[in-house]
Amino acid sequence: MNLNLALDHLAEAVAKVLSADAAAVLLLGEGGDRLTLAATYGFAPEEVQAHLALPLPPADEQAPLVLSEYASAVCAPIHHVEGRRAGFLCAYGHRPRQFTPDDRARLQALADLSGVILQALDEASSLAEIDAAKSRFIHVATHELRSPIATAQSLVRIVLKGYAGSLSEQQQEIISRIARRLDFLESLVNDLLDFAASKAPELEEEEGPVALNASVGRAALLLQPRAEEKGIDLTIQPCREELAIWATEESLDRIFTNLIGNAVKYTPPGGKVVISLGKLGDQGWVKVADTGIGIPADALPHLFEEFYRAPNARQFAVGTGLGLAIVKELVERYGGRIEVKSREGEGSTFTVTFPLWRPE
């Protein structure tokens, strides 16, 4: 993995996730007392340098730093895995803007993940070490980020259900906000890990014939509890014939977990999600239809872009804008195609088509 390319992608991710006009990655030099402009998005380097006068907070500073001298700038510290500070992620606006606590939390989540990435890249000096670093990154991110988030989510649900005692209206609101923040962090970590895996197919299992019917069933079963929580009717209209495609089970499951998960996420309580499977000639297809919020017409051309989210989606639920980009890349990797039909306020239908595998 090229460091400069990784930093460029990181700056772009910061700007898009925060809907900022520009972003910068600032890394500390060897002495630890000077910031170097490592990557930018939205600004030419000389423009950023001309406006840059960042005070270094105390070494033990953990919270995101809001720069009071810039009405529309916010930074978060990047730390290596062992706690050593590596630099800052910063987002900027051309016009005055008040970055919200949610903005700062998202920026800090990206900064925390960046520390893991930078640590892995620093340790890699040869092709073999790069491969090992990728594996370490996946391992560390999975256990160090996913596990505590899942634990916190379970505890918050216990509190919200009243098992720890009754809550006042104010307490209920505060705990609900914590739950929404944890849902965003879970979505961010899962999407970034899936995105990393989609860019590194060598990390996945060997390709072979995979049952399309079974993959859809696993994804639906995984999302069923979430649908039930929202009172959504999640149903499958199966195909009598067994359909198989040449892929990996992990990738195929990731495709349908994303599609069905999005359908459940963006469908209001009491709605419906219908998954249907079928065959047309030498092609197998899967449709995921919902009665959700739909997609505005002007958002459809951008739907599969990395980090893009339709305006009504940003208002309705947390997310990163990576899920559909991952789906499209994986679908096309195995010779398939993905199509979407949607009208705002009337729901969406995503159709994935793959060439069927036949034993020779």
N, C-alpha and C positions, 0 to 999 in steps of 0.2 A: 504494500500500500504506500503510495507516494504522499509524503508529509504535506507538501504544499497543496496538493489536490484535496487532501483530507481537510485541511484548514479552510480552503476556499468553500468546500461544501458545508463546513460548519458555520461559516459566516452567513452563507445563504440561508441555512436552516434557521438561524437566529432571527434574521429579518422576516422570513415568511411565517414562522410560528408566532411571532409577536406582532405581525402586520406592521413592521417598522419600515421606514424609508431606506435605512442603511444599517450595516452592522460591521463590527471589527473584532478580530481576535488579536489580543495583545499578550505577548509572552515576556516573562522576566528573563533578563540576561543572566550570565553566570554569577554575577555578584549579587543578584537578587534585589537590586535597588534601582533598576532602570527598565522601562517598558519598551519593547520593540514591536512595531507594527508587523504582524505576521500574515494577516489576510484581511481583506475587506470585501464588502458587498454593497453596491449602491453608491459608494463614494470612490473617487480616484484616490490613490494613496496620498498624494500631496494635499488633497483637500482635508483628509482626516488628520494628517500630520499638522496642518496649520491650525486646527481646532483642538489639538490634543494637549492637555495639561493635567494629566491625571495624578492626584495625590495618592500615594500608597497608603492604604489603611493599615492598622496594626497587624502584626503577623498572625494573631489569633482571630482576626476578623472572619466570621463565617457567613454573615448575612449579606444578601445582595446590596451593593453600594449604589445609592441614588445620588447622582451628581447635582447638587443644588445649583451650581453655577451654569448648568445647562438645563433649560426647562423641559427639554425632550430628549434626555439621555438617561440610560440606566445600565449599570454594570453588575456582573456577578463574578466572584473569584473562582478560578479553576485551581483545583488541588490534585496532586498526584495521589495514587492509591494510599501511600503511606502518610499522607497529610501535608506534604511539602507543597507550598503554593507555587503554581506554574505560570499564572497570568490572570487575564480577565476576558470575559465575553461582554461586549458592549452593543447596545442597540440605540439607534439615533432616529430622530424625526426632524424633517425640514421645518416643521411648524411646532409651536408649543403644544405639548401633550403631557397629560398626567398619566404615567405608567401605573397601573393598578397593582395591588398585592398579587393577583393572579398572574399578571405579566411577569412580576419579579420571581414568583415561584417557578414559572415555566423556564425562565432564563436560568435560574439556579439549577433546575433539573438538567438542562442541557450542559451547563458548566460542569456539573458532577460527572455526567457521562463522558464529557470531553477529557476529564482527567484520566479516566480509565483508558481512553483511546490514545492519548498522548503518551501515557506510561508504556503501553504496548508498543507504540512506534519507536519510542526511545530505546527500548530493549532489543529491537530487531536490527541486526546489522548484516544479515545474509538472507538468502531466500528461505533456507531452512528455519532460521530464527523468525522470519516474518510469518511463516506458516504456524510456528509454535505460538507466536504472539497473538495471532488471530484466535487460536484455540483457547489461549489463556483469557483473552478478552471476553469471548463468549461464556466461558466458565465463570469468570469473576462477575460479569454483568448479570448472569442468570442467578447466581446464588447471593451475590451481595446486594442486588437491587430488587429482584423479584420477590425473594423470600420475605424481607421485612415489610414490603408493601402489602403482600398477601396477609401477613400476620396482623398488620394495622387495620386492614379492611375488615377482617373477621371480628376484631375487637370493637370497631366502630359499629358494625351491624348489631352486635350483642347489646351495645348501649342504646342504639336507636330502637331496638325492639323492646326495651324496657326491662331487660333481664338484670340490669344493675340498679334498678330503681326508676321511679317516674322522673320525667324531665319537664322543666318549665318550657314555655313556648320559646323563650330566648335561647335556652340550652339546646333545644331541638334544632333551632336554626343554625347555631354554631357547629353542632356535631354534623349536621347535614352538609354544611360547607366543607368540613374536613373530609367527609365521605366523597364529595365531588372532586376535591383536590387529589385524593388518593386514586380515584378512578382515572383522572387525567394522567397521573404519574404511571399507573399501570399501563394505560394505553400508549404512553410515550415509550416506555421501556420495551413493551412487546413489539410495537411497530418498528423501533430502531433495531432491535435484534433480528426481527424478520427481514428488515431491509438489508442489514449486513449479510444475512445468510443468502438472500436472493442475489447479492452481488458476488458471493463466493460459493458457487455450486460445488466446489471441491470439498467443502466442509460437510456436505450432505451424504446420505447413504447412496448406494449404487442404484442406478435406474433399472427399471424392469416393468413388467406388466402390473398395473395397479387397478383394482376394482373401483370404478367410478361410483357405483351404488353404495359400496361400503364407506367410501370416503365422505360422501354426502351425509350418510347416516351418522357417522362419528361426529361430524361438525354440528349437525342438528341436535344430537344428544347433548353435546357440550353446551349449546346455547339454550336448551330447553328451560333450565332453571331461571335464567335471566328473563326469558319470555314470560314465564309464569309469574314472576315478580311484577311485571308490568301488565299482566292480564291480556297478553297478546296470544292469539291463536296461531301456533306454529305447526304447520302440517306438511307432510311429504306425499306427493303423488308419484309412486315409484314406477320404474320400468320393469316389466316382467322378465325381460332378457338381461342377462348379466353383461354389463359394459366394462371393457377394460381399455386402458390407454397406457402408453409407454411413458413413464415418469418416475418420480419417487413418491412414496407414501407421504413423507413429511411435507413435500411441496404441495401435493394435491390437497392434503388436509388444510394447509395454510390458506390456499385459495378459497375454499368453501367456508372456513371459519371466518375469514375476513368478510366475505359477501353476506353470509347469513347474520354475522354479528352486526354488520352495518344496517341490515334490514330491521333487526330488532332494536338497535340503538335509535334509529331515526323514525320509528313508528310510534305514535302516541299510544298511551294505555288504551286497551280495548280494541286495538287494530288487529290486522291479520298479516301473516307471512306465509306464503305458499311456495314450496320448493317442488319442482317437477323435473323428471328425467325422461329422456327419450332418445330415439335413434332415427337418423335420416340418411339412408345409403351407408357410406362407410364413415359417417360422422356420429359421434355421441354428443348430446347436448344436455345442459342443466340450466334451468331458469329459476331465479330467485325473485319473486314478486312480492311487493309489500303495499300497504295502504298508508304509507308514511307521508312525510312532509314534501316529498318530491324534490326535483332539482330545477332551478331556474334555467330558462333556455340559454341565456348568455353564459351560464356556468358549464354547460355540457362540453364545449370544446376543450376545457381545461381540466376536466374531471380526473384524468389519469396522470396529471403532472405531479411531481414530487412536492409535498407540503401544501398543495392547493386544497382549499376547503371552500365550498359554496357559502355565500353570505348567510343563508338561512340555516345551514348546518352549524356554523360557528355560534349562532344564537341559540340553537336547540340543544347541543350536547358538546362535551369536551372531545378532543381528538387532535391528531397531528397532521392529517392530510397525507399520510404515507401508505395507508392500507390499500387503496386502489392502484397506486403506482406499483406496489409489490405484486398485487394480483395480475396486473397487465404483463409485467415482466415475466412472471412464472408461466402464465398461460401461453405467451408467445414462445417461451423456451421450449415448450413441448408441442409446438406446431399448431397451437390453437388460436382462437380469436375471442374477443369479448365485445359485446354490444350492450348499449343501454338505451331504454326508452323511458321517458319520464316527463311529467308535467308538474309544475310547482303546485303543491297542495293536493295532488291526486295520487301520489305514490310513484314507485319506480319498479322497473323490471330489468334485471341484469341477466344476459344470456351468454353462457360460456360454451363454446363448441370445440371439440377435440377430434383428431383423427383416431379411429378405433384401432386397437392392436389385435392382430390376428395371428395365431400360432402358424408357423410355416409347415 
